[in-house]
Amino acid sequence: MGLINEEMRKVIEEQKLIYVATASRQGRPNVSPRGSIQYIDENTLAFAAVRSEKTLANIQENPWAAVAVLDIQNRKGFQFKGKTEKVSEGDIYNRVVDPLKKRLPNLPSPQYVVVIRIDEVHTF
């Protein structure tokens, strides 16, 4: 059974801005707002790496990340933690980049999509 249930999926899909936290090898944190988070499956999230130099540098050194999503109106929030990987082509890349290109046609195509394999979930 997957870690991301239907309630969580709905909150993820409805939010316009979600925050991703990464840390360098030395533990120096970075939090970055993301408007391209996509639910891939019940254990996987992904986002386009647009203007993401610090995020990409951190996951190169330390592949762990946390994603925080908050539905303010309904007072529901979730934190998803997992290991990342960068992908530059394929199904997941297209599932993230294609909708982003439709929404923001002048945005350059992201070099990478960051895939997060979720292994821990918390509610708040």
C-alpha positions as CSV (number, residue, x, y, z in Angstrom):
1,M,0.0,0.0,0.0
2,G,1.2,3.5,-0.8
3,L,1.9,6.3,1.5
4,I,0.0,9.1,-0.4
5,N,-3.7,8.5,0.0
6,E,-6.6,10.2,-1.9
7,E,-7.0,13.0,0.6
8,M,-3.3,13.9,0.4
9,R,-3.4,13.6,-3.4
10,K,-6.3,16.0,-3.6
11,V,-4.6,18.6,-1.4
12,I,-1.4,18.3,-3.5
13,E,-3.3,18.7,-6.7
14,E,-5.3,21.7,-5.5
15,Q,-2.4,23.8,-4.2
16,K,-0.7,26.4,-6.4
17,L,2.5,26.6,-4.3
18,I,4.2,23.8,-2.4
19,Y,7.5,24.1,-0.6
20,V,10.5,21.7,-1.1
21,A,13.3,21.6,1.5
22,T,16.8,20.2,0.8
23,A,20.1,20.3,2.6
24,S,23.7,20.3,1.6
25,R,26.1,17.5,2.7
26,Q,27.0,19.8,5.7
27,G,23.3,20.1,6.6
28,R,22.8,23.7,5.4
29,P,19.1,23.9,4.6
30,N,17.3,25.4,1.6
31,V,13.5,25.9,1.2
32,S,12.2,26.6,-2.3
33,P,8.6,27.3,-3.4
34,R,7.5,25.1,-6.3
35,G,4.5,25.6,-8.6
36,S,5.0,22.4,-10.6
37,I,4.7,19.6,-8.0
38,Q,2.9,16.6,-9.6
39,Y,1.5,13.5,-7.9
40,I,3.0,10.6,-9.9
41,D,1.8,7.6,-7.9
42,E,1.0,6.7,-4.3
43,N,4.7,6.8,-3.4
44,T,6.1,9.4,-5.8
45,L,6.0,13.1,-6.3
46,A,8.0,15.2,-8.8
47,F,8.7,18.8,-9.8
48,A,10.4,20.7,-12.5
49,A,13.8,22.1,-11.7
50,V,13.3,25.7,-13.0
51,R,15.6,28.3,-11.5
52,S,16.7,25.6,-9.0
53,E,20.5,25.9,-8.7
54,K,20.6,25.6,-4.9
55,T,18.1,22.8,-4.8
56,L,19.9,20.8,-7.6
57,A,23.3,21.4,-5.8
58,N,21.9,20.2,-2.6
59,I,20.4,17.0,-4.0
60,Q,23.6,16.3,-5.8
61,E,25.3,16.2,-2.3
62,N,22.4,14.9,-0.2
63,P,19.5,13.2,-2.0
64,W,17.0,13.5,0.8
65,A,14.2,16.1,0.6
66,A,11.0,17.1,2.3
67,V,7.8,18.5,0.7
68,A,5.4,20.6,2.7
69,V,1.8,21.2,1.4
70,L,-0.8,23.2,3.2
71,D,-4.5,23.6,2.5
72,I,-5.1,26.8,4.6
73,Q,-8.9,26.9,4.0
74,N,-9.4,23.4,5.4
75,R,-6.6,23.5,7.9
76,K,-4.9,20.4,6.5
77,G,-1.2,19.9,5.9
78,F,1.2,17.2,5.0
79,Q,4.9,16.7,4.9
80,F,6.4,14.1,2.6
81,K,10.0,12.9,2.9
82,G,12.0,10.8,0.6
83,K,15.0,10.3,-1.6
84,T,15.4,12.2,-4.8
85,E,16.7,11.6,-8.3
86,K,17.0,13.8,-11.3
87,V,15.5,12.8,-14.6
88,S,15.9,14.6,-18.0
89,E,13.6,12.5,-20.2
90,G,10.9,9.9,-20.1
91,D,7.4,9.6,-18.8
92,I,7.7,11.3,-15.5
93,Y,9.7,14.2,-17.1
94,N,6.9,14.7,-19.6
95,R,4.1,14.4,-17.0
96,V,5.6,17.3,-15.1
97,V,7.0,19.5,-18.0
98,D,4.0,19.3,-20.4
99,P,1.4,20.9,-18.1
100,L,4.0,23.5,-17.1
101,K,4.7,24.4,-20.7
102,K,0.9,24.8,-21.3
103,R,0.6,27.1,-18.3
104,L,3.8,29.1,-19.0
105,P,4.6,28.8,-22.7
106,N,7.5,31.3,-22.5
107,L,9.3,29.4,-19.7
108,P,12.4,27.5,-21.0
109,S,12.1,23.7,-20.8
110,P,13.6,22.5,-17.5
111,Q,16.8,20.6,-17.8
112,Y,15.7,18.2,-15.0
113,V,12.6,17.0,-13.2
114,V,13.3,16.0,-9.6
115,V,11.5,12.8,-8.6
116,I,11.0,12.1,-4.9
117,R,10.3,8.5,-3.8
118,I,8.3,9.1,-0.6
119,D,9.2,6.9,2.4
120,E,7.7,9.0,5.3
121,V,4.5,11.1,5.7
122,H,3.5,13.4,8.5
123,T,0.3,15.4,9.0
124,F,0.0,18.8,10.6
